[in-house]
Amino acid sequence: MTNILLASTRDWFDYVRDIVTIVGYLATVGTFLYLFRRDNDKQKQIDSLAKLALLSEEQLVLSVRPDLYKNGARVRPDDGNIMIDLLNRGEHARLLQFNSISPDITLHSKSLPYVLEKGSERLVIARSNGKNPNDCEYVIEVVYEDKLHNQYKINISGKGAYVSFDQAVFFKHRHTTQSL
């Protein structure tokens, strides 16, 4: 009889232990699911904050961006000069470089860096290298920056007094080079 009583006590103890183990497993799985969901919620918050920060950064860059535009050009055949009026329709621009990408001209009166305020103009003067200035084909690269030191470049292309501007290319963000 004692053996039967011990056997049933042991079976009862095993059942209780098995139930406690199962409850422990379920609690562990439930805890992992809860933490996983909470991590997902946190990640969604982080992602939305990152998007908000990116939008704020883009708005800031747009709010200080210069807008360089051609305001005409003229040629003086008597001295071989080509003069291009550069107008800033946007915010403050600091002109850093004028680079001639043409064998037909040589740039003069660079005087850089030069601050070009909103609504102001600057002449870019080039002299022909022996050709009639009306026949000179040229590309002039203008590198400039905004108040936040974001750098841009734009190409002025032309033949004589006929000038066009490429769209400005943003290429350097606050001392961090980005690919074009």
Helices and strands as residue ranges (DSSP letters): H 2-63, E 68-76, E 81-88, E 93-100, E 105-108, E 114-116, E 121-128, G 133-135, E 137-145, E 151-159, E 162-165, E 169-173, E 176-177
